[in-house]
Amino acid sequence: MTHPTTARIGARELVALLGSWHAEGSRRTAAELAAALRVLIIEGSLAIGTLLPAEREFARALPASRTLVSAALDRLRADGFVHSRQGSGSWASLPGDTPRLGLGEPGPGVIDFARAAPEPVPWLMRAFEAARLRFPRFLETSGYTAFGVPETRARIAEWFTARGLPTEPGQVLVATGALTALSRIFEVYTAPGARCLIEQPSYANALLAVERARLRPLAVPMTASGWDLPAVETALRTANPAIGYVVPDFQNPTGHRMSEPDRERFGRILRRAKIPFVVDETVVELDYTGAEAPRPLAALAPGQVITIGSASKSHWGGLRIGWVRAEREVIERLARTDLGAPIFEQLLLAELLDGDLGERRELLRERRDELVRLLRANCPQWSFRVPGGGLSLWCELPEPVSTRLVVEAERDGVWLVPGGRFGAHGGLERWIRVPFAQRAEQLRECVRVIAAASARLHGADGVVEAPDLPVV
Ligand SMILES: Cc1ncc(COP(=O)(O)O)c(C=O)c1O
């Protein structure tokens, strides 16, 4: 069963979320109000665990009779969309568990669209040769580097400094990927039961890390244009989280990038909150706009931000190399949580950071444009923003059928992740993430399969069945 978070929604805010519902006011029925609230919960606009306003206030704000509101809530309770407890009030919930689709490995012959991960940069083997020449001297050591190989730490520090965030090698720790780094940070800075402020939607594996650390997610919904900073501020002030996690650069899955003014405001909010905040920069390098990059968030709240990054998307996921950049004291604490990353891959990373990512960006930008074109041609009822970077499109479906769509697509050989996996408690059934990191022929196959699957789910009006889709 879902438990309440301390996030709450006021009566007027809830009425605003219901949009035009209240326009017809008292002429509407309890069943209709229940249906409208259910959609908000399934879509994720009303985060699971959010405490609802008292019935009387809600009825007054709608406006509708208290009996109608009561009957609607009873119906939602009976269906598992609302839970109530004496003394705690009522909160949004979901019946049962959202299936954990998209975890593990795809079956044989199934194309992997669950991961947004491209092939390695073409110069990987050249960097490999250069790293090989530097490797033998490590054969005289134990090979354990709790902080990382000095030259790699220095190279990462330089990279941060060049981005406008002065960094010493002592502020860097090399880790086996950003995801492992996140779990290690949770291990040091939280205790089971503590709250972690996160975006809704957020990176699915980060949500699993929150769950594994037995933290309680405090989900702040993103808006159509990005971060709801007043809501972040309120959550920090009223819900007392122990830590936060944010992806400000081409957020996974929405693709939003936090603007410079929002960064300044976010920095001010963090400085007031005084809790450690993890900033995940894993896809920061995959920027296809050519515009000047905004400053790293750590430059705006230096004492609090713990930045994690990775070579997984910029260079290759198979390296399993990432890093942490923070104050020295943080790095020293984190170094005690593991025995270090593989030497050879660290040397390789130092070589790779010298390479030019221009071609990689160009290739991925073309793939993004190809997926945009394919979806517009074959799934015209879907809507999405074209992100300036990152690796996926976050698509809004005409109906809340994400899980069903994923199940259908898997049957036809394409493995996707339903929207619910990007929500702290599921929901988000109206959304699906479609990565564009794959090669063009795989993008075509993916769209062919999802268009056919949508056609089956929606009764096919106007959509041609596979295999005759006009995908070119
Ligand atoms: C935002 C974000 N953080 C972290 C990761 C995982 O990084 P790593 O492979 O370094 O563990 C991903 C991969 O999809 C990601 O999108």
PDBQT file of the ligand as one rigid body, heavy atoms in Angstrom, charges set to zero:
ROOT
HETATM    1  C1  LIG A 501      20.471  10.728 -15.761  1.00  0.00    +0.000 C 
HETATM    2  C2  LIG A 501      21.279   9.476 -15.764  1.00  0.00    +0.000 A 
HETATM    3  N1  LIG A 501      22.097   9.204 -14.739  1.00  0.00    +0.000 NA
HETATM    4  C3  LIG A 501      22.852   8.092 -14.703  1.00  0.00    +0.000 A 
HETATM    5  C4  LIG A 501      22.795   7.155 -15.715  1.00  0.00    +0.000 A 
HETATM    6  C5  LIG A 501      23.611   5.927 -15.606  1.00  0.00    +0.000 C 
HETATM    7  O1  LIG A 501      24.954   6.257 -15.655  1.00  0.00    +0.000 OA
HETATM    8  P1  LIG A 501      26.106   5.148 -15.508  1.00  0.00    +0.000 P 
HETATM    9  O2  LIG A 501      26.031   4.290 -16.732  1.00  0.00    +0.000 OA
HETATM   10  O3  LIG A 501      27.343   5.959 -15.432  1.00  0.00    +0.000 OA
HETATM   11  O4  LIG A 501      25.838   4.391 -14.251  1.00  0.00    +0.000 OA
HETATM   12  C6  LIG A 501      21.938   7.388 -16.804  1.00  0.00    +0.000 A 
HETATM   13  C7  LIG A 501      21.796   6.389 -17.856  1.00  0.00    +0.000 C 
HETATM   14  O5  LIG A 501      20.793   6.327 -18.534  1.00  0.00    +0.000 OA
HETATM   15  C8  LIG A 501      21.180   8.573 -16.831  1.00  0.00    +0.000 A 
HETATM   16  O6  LIG A 501      20.369   8.855 -17.849  1.00  0.00    +0.000 OA
ENDROOT
TORSDOF 0
